Amino acid sequence: MKNNEYVVDGIQFTRDIQSTIHEMAQQGYELTQTIPIISTIYLQNTFTDGATLIFRKELG
């Protein structure tokens, strides 16, 4: 099995998520759900490559 050299930068990933949530809130959207994008399950470890963020427009 070939080693996967792709590495997710957890700190940058967190900053990107926070930035997206903040930008969407400024546009009147509310985060309602976060779904992790799981790329690999290996030796009982789960590796997450990203996340799907679901927003809804706030009424009022």
Buried (B, 14 or more C-beta within 10 A) or exposed (E): EEEEEEEEEEEEBEEEBEEBBEEBEEEEBEBEEEEEEEBEEEEEEEBEEBEEBEBEEEEE
